[in-house]
Amino acid sequence: MPYTSIREAADEIHSGLITPVELVLETLEQIDAVDDEIQAYVTVLREQALKDADQAERELRTGLYRGPLHGIPIAIKDLIAVKGFPTTASSKVLEHNISTEDAMVVEQLRKAGAIIIGKTNTFEFAYGPYAPPTRNPWNHTRTTGGSSGGSAAAVATGMSLGAIGTDTGGSIRIPAACCGMTGLKPTYGRVSCYGVVPLSWSLDHVGPIGRSAEDCAIIFDAIVKYDPRDPNSVSGPPTSPNRSTSTLIEGVEGRGPLSLQGLRLGIPQDAFVDPLDPEVRMAWRAACRVLEEEGAEIVNVELPRPTMELYRTIQKPEATLAHTQKGWYPAKSELYTDLVRTRLQEGEQISAVAYLDAQQERRVLSSRLRSIMQRVDAFILPTIPIPAIPLEQAGKTVEIDGITEEAAGAYLRLTMPFSLSGLPAVSFPAGFNHQQLPIGLQVVGKAFEEATVLRIAHAYQQLTDWHQRELPAQA
């Protein structure tokens, strides 16, 4: 049970080998057995999940089958509203906040028959690339990455079959890489942020975390929808329902599902990715060879590398504005942790001219990336330059291939460019280092081409077994 994929569980439910209630009970048993150590969950929706599972079971008995998420337990990052339950954003500021309605993404999951199993830990207001106090399932002394670290850890340990996270600078992809999971950041605006506690309005994304690209495709197909309640929501090109999932299974243009023939994958220059851990570099090169053998053409590309200053000049004032508009800051300043309070204060100090200059620079970056993307179908590169770091190093410095850099910046610098540009990106496991820590790579595609990046990741996962590795026994 702990390592069952959504597809496998869906087939068993559909064939009657297991019921939604049995699956939820097994998931709750796993939470009881594991979460005291991992601390992935803030809130477990035990009674409600069993009630919803019973309803899903009754629907199945009447012949109503909603699809592959029917009866599947899904975890929700505690930044996302679930009606009748706390949404705290892991902060004392929202300690007593009870959501009065579901976020749009939760509405869509419920329509697909999914069971909301609980709310997962995040960095306070998602304002950091870690998720204290959640521990990495592969090594409990390591960080899960963040800020969706609770969601990734829940899936990795079988405490949910899939999860929803948010990604502002990399917060779906980073924990997916640290925890050996697969995580998709969709095109900006493709999945509604309605009902999600905001961090940075022009950078926030919502997306799935699963054991595989196929699981992410199943969740994505359920949650992608234009939502007029979100002013940044966009409607993609008209496509058939379940396009991402069907592309993985059936292939495209008459080719088989594994064939990458005709796809051109761009490999960025060393100056874009360096410094890079040598074992991460080796895993990246090995994955490129696997994809090349499957028919993909590898092409060298020169990508522009935005600075962390550019990212922070946009993120910080937007975060401060969001908290001001909500009435949290500065009214409840004493309830914030020192780090988040300091970042909100820093957001007040960034001038309108500096913010607008950064947005203009961002437009140039996005335009250049789109131009380069005309020559290739996707980019492939590491998700993070180093595997999961020790918990005590979070927020400090790390050494990568002999070069010391700030840990948060190191975690963000390979994911942040594609948050700035809003391009879809999927992170997936592509090996382990000598300490048996997962190594993650990401495939970045053209706007609205989630199906393409998922197909590339899926093809790789059919040829390798990194995503199926079982967790080691902890001492």
SULJOTA-V482581 format. One record per residue. RES is the residue in three letters. PHI is phi in degrees with one decimal (none if undefined). Layout:
[[RES;PHI] [RES;PHI]]
This chain:
[[MET;none] [PRO;-60.2] [TYR;-114.6] [THR;-78.9] [SER;-84.5] [ILE;-60.9] [ARG;-60.0] [GLU;-63.3] [ALA;-64.9] [ALA;-62.1] [ASP;-63.6] [GLU;-69.6] [ILE;-65.6] [HIS;-63.8] [SER;-88.6] [GLY;85.9] [LEU;-73.0] [ILE;-146.1] [THR;-103.4] [PRO;-55.5] [VAL;-63.7] [GLU;-62.0] [LEU;-66.9] [VAL;-65.3] [LEU;-61.4] [GLU;-63.8] [THR;-66.0] [LEU;-64.4] [GLU;-62.7] [GLN;-66.1] [ILE;-61.1] [ASP;-62.1] [ALA;-80.5] [VAL;-115.6] [ASP;-73.9] [ASP;-58.6] [GLU;-88.9] [ILE;-80.1] [GLN;57.5] [ALA;-81.4] [TYR;-99.5] [VAL;-92.7] [THR;-139.4] [VAL;-106.5] [LEU;-90.7] [ARG;-56.2] [GLU;-66.1] [GLN;-66.1] [ALA;-62.9] [LEU;-67.4] [LYS;-63.5] [ASP;-67.4] [ALA;-65.5] [ASP;-63.8] [GLN;-64.7] [ALA;-60.5] [GLU;-66.2] [ARG;-63.4] [GLU;-61.7] [LEU;-62.5] [ARG;-66.7] [THR;-89.6] [GLY;95.7] [LEU;-85.9] [TYR;-120.0] [ARG;-83.2] [GLY;127.6] [PRO;-67.1] [LEU;-96.9] [HIS;-65.1] [GLY;85.9] [ILE;-91.9] [PRO;-72.8] [ILE;-126.7] [ALA;-94.7] [ILE;-123.2] [LYS;-57.6] [ASP;-77.8] [LEU;-115.7] [ILE;-116.5] [ALA;-71.6] [VAL;-124.1] [LYS;-54.8] [GLY;86.9] [PHE;-130.1] [PRO;-63.1] [THR;-125.7] [THR;-103.9] [ALA;52.3] [SER;54.1] [SER;-134.3] [LYS;-65.8] [VAL;-59.0] [LEU;-111.3] [GLU;-56.3] [HIS;-110.9] [ASN;-83.2] [ILE;-109.8] [SER;-71.1] [THR;-96.3] [GLU;-154.1] [ASP;-77.5] [ALA;-63.5] [MET;-58.5] [VAL;-65.2] [VAL;-71.1] [GLU;-55.0] [GLN;-66.1] [LEU;-63.1] [ARG;-63.1] [LYS;-60.0] [ALA;-81.9] [GLY;92.0] [ALA;-68.8] [ILE;-107.7] [ILE;-78.6] [ILE;-92.9] [GLY;173.9] [LYS;-109.3] [THR;-107.5] [ASN;-63.7] [THR;-144.4] [PHE;-62.0] [GLU;-50.5] [PHE;55.1] [ALA;60.9] [TYR;-93.7] [GLY;177.6] [PRO;-87.7] [TYR;-133.7] [ALA;-143.0] [PRO;-62.7] [PRO;-99.5] [THR;-63.3] [ARG;-103.3] [ASN;-70.9] [PRO;-61.5] [TRP;-80.4] [ASN;-159.9] [HIS;-68.1] [THR;-90.6] [ARG;-109.5] [THR;-75.4] [THR;-86.1] [GLY;73.6] [GLY;-168.9] [SER;-88.0] [SER;-89.7] [GLY;-64.0] [GLY;-63.4] [SER;-65.3] [ALA;-65.9] [ALA;-66.8] [ALA;-62.7] [VAL;-69.8] [ALA;-60.6] [THR;-96.8] [GLY;76.0] [MET;-83.6] [SER;-162.3] [LEU;-90.4] [GLY;-158.2] [ALA;-153.6] [ILE;-112.5] [GLY;-128.4] [THR;-126.1] [ASP;-140.5] [THR;-103.1] [GLY;-128.2] [GLY;151.4] [SER;-78.6] [ILE;-95.4] [ARG;-72.3] [ILE;-63.2] [PRO;-65.9] [ALA;-60.0] [ALA;-66.2] [CYS;-66.2] [CYS;-104.0] [GLY;71.1] [MET;-108.4] [THR;-112.1] [GLY;-137.8] [LEU;-113.1] [LYS;-96.6] [PRO;-69.5] [THR;-56.4] [TYR;-55.1] [GLY;86.4] [ARG;-73.2] [VAL;-115.1] [SER;-63.0] [CYS;-97.8] [TYR;-63.8] [GLY;85.6] [VAL;-109.6] [VAL;-59.8] [PRO;-76.5] [LEU;-112.8] [SER;-144.3] [TRP;-57.8] [SER;-91.0] [LEU;-124.0] [ASP;-68.8] [HIS;-131.1] [VAL;-121.2] [GLY;-164.0] [PRO;-94.2] [ILE;-125.9] [GLY;-146.1] [ARG;-75.1] [SER;-148.4] [ALA;-64.1] [GLU;-63.7] [ASP;-62.2] [CYS;-63.4] [ALA;-64.6] [ILE;-62.2] [ILE;-68.0] [PHE;-58.1] [ASP;-61.3] [ALA;-80.5] [ILE;-101.8] [VAL;-77.3] [LYS;-172.5] [TYR;-67.1] [ASP;-135.1] [PRO;-64.4] [ARG;-75.8] [ASP;-104.2] [PRO;-62.6] [ASN;-100.3] [SER;-68.0] [VAL;-126.9] [SER;-102.3] [GLY;-75.0] [PRO;-57.6] [PRO;-60.8] [THR;-137.5] [SER;-72.4] [PRO;-57.3] [ASN;60.0] [ARG;-61.5] [SER;-61.8] [THR;-65.6] [SER;-66.9] [THR;-63.1] [LEU;-65.4] [ILE;-81.5] [GLU;-100.8] [GLY;79.0] [VAL;-129.7] [GLU;52.2] [GLY;80.9] [ARG;-88.9] [GLY;-68.5] [PRO;-64.4] [LEU;-89.8] [SER;-68.4] [LEU;-109.8] [GLN;-56.9] [GLY;92.5] [LEU;-84.1] [ARG;-110.3] [LEU;-109.4] [GLY;-86.9] [ILE;-107.4] [PRO;-69.7] [GLN;-67.7] [ASP;-56.6] [ALA;-62.7] [PHE;-78.6] [VAL;-98.8] [ASP;-74.9] [PRO;-73.8] [LEU;-135.5] [ASP;-58.4] [PRO;-56.1] [GLU;-72.5] [VAL;-66.3] [ARG;-61.6] [MET;-63.3] [ALA;-64.1] [TRP;-61.3] [ARG;-63.2] [ALA;-64.2] [ALA;-64.9] [CYS;-61.2] [ARG;-65.0] [VAL;-60.9] [LEU;-67.5] [GLU;-65.1] [GLU;-64.9] [GLU;-88.1] [GLY;116.6] [ALA;-72.1] [GLU;-99.2] [ILE;-92.2] [VAL;-127.3] [ASN;-77.7] [VAL;-131.3] [GLU;-104.9] [LEU;-98.7] [PRO;-69.2] [ARG;-112.4] [PRO;-71.1] [THR;-89.0] [MET;-63.9] [GLU;-61.5] [LEU;-59.8] [TYR;-60.5] [ARG;-67.1] [THR;-66.5] [ILE;-89.0] [GLN;-65.6] [LYS;-62.8] [PRO;-65.6] [GLU;-65.5] [ALA;-64.1] [THR;-62.4] [LEU;-61.2] [ALA;-60.4] [HIS;-71.6] [THR;-69.2] [GLN;-64.0] [LYS;-77.9] [GLY;82.1] [TRP;-85.8] [TYR;-122.3] [PRO;-89.8] [ALA;-57.0] [LYS;-115.3] [SER;-53.0] [GLU;-68.7] [LEU;-89.4] [TYR;-74.9] [THR;-68.1] [ASP;-57.4] [LEU;-65.3] [VAL;-68.7] [ARG;-59.1] [THR;-62.1] [ARG;-66.0] [LEU;-67.3] [GLN;-65.5] [GLU;-63.9] [GLY;-62.2] [GLU;-69.5] [GLN;-86.5] [ILE;-83.4] [SER;-74.1] [ALA;-61.4] [VAL;-64.2] [ALA;-64.1] [TYR;-63.6] [LEU;-67.0] [ASP;-63.0] [ALA;-65.7] [GLN;-65.2] [GLN;-67.2] [GLU;-62.6] [ARG;-63.6] [ARG;-61.7] [VAL;-65.5] [LEU;-58.3] [SER;-62.1] [SER;-64.1] [ARG;-65.6] [LEU;-64.5] [ARG;-63.9] [SER;-64.5] [ILE;-63.5] [MET;-66.6] [GLN;-67.0] [ARG;-91.8] [VAL;-136.7] [ASP;-91.9] [ALA;-165.1] [PHE;-101.7] [ILE;-131.9] [LEU;-160.9] [PRO;-61.9] [THR;-78.0] [ILE;-130.3] [PRO;-78.2] [ILE;-151.7] [PRO;-63.7] [ALA;-49.9] [ILE;-90.9] [PRO;-59.1] [LEU;-55.0] [GLU;-71.8] [GLN;-88.9] [ALA;-57.7] [GLY;83.2] [LYS;-113.7] [THR;-118.7] [VAL;-132.4] [GLU;-108.5] [ILE;-123.4] [ASP;50.7] [GLY;85.1] [ILE;-114.6] [THR;-92.1] [GLU;-145.2] [GLU;-66.2] [ALA;-62.0] [ALA;-63.3] [GLY;-64.1] [ALA;-63.1] [TYR;-62.4] [LEU;-92.0] [ARG;-69.7] [LEU;-97.2] [THR;-99.5] [MET;-56.2] [PRO;-58.2] [PHE;-92.8] [SER;-78.2] [LEU;-59.3] [SER;-88.4] [GLY;74.3] [LEU;-78.5] [PRO;-70.4] [ALA;-148.6] [VAL;-120.9] [SER;-102.4] [PHE;-145.3] [PRO;-72.7] [ALA;-136.3] [GLY;143.9] [PHE;-136.1] [ASN;-86.9] [HIS;-66.9] [GLN;-96.6] [GLN;60.2] [LEU;-102.7] [PRO;-63.3] [ILE;-115.8] [GLY;-111.3] [LEU;-117.2] [GLN;-126.8] [VAL;-110.3] [VAL;-113.8] [GLY;-119.6] [LYS;-75.7] [ALA;-53.0] [PHE;71.1] [GLU;-101.5] [GLU;-58.1] [ALA;-61.3] [THR;-70.7] [VAL;-67.3] [LEU;-68.0] [ARG;-64.9] [ILE;-64.8] [ALA;-64.1] [HIS;-64.8] [ALA;-59.6] [TYR;-61.3] [GLN;-73.4] [GLN;-78.9] [LEU;-103.9] [THR;-135.9] [ASP;-124.7] [TRP;-58.4] [HIS;-75.6] [GLN;-108.0] [ARG;-63.7] [GLU;-90.6] [LEU;-65.6] [PRO;-75.8] [ALA;-71.4] [GLN;-85.5] [ALA;-66.5]]
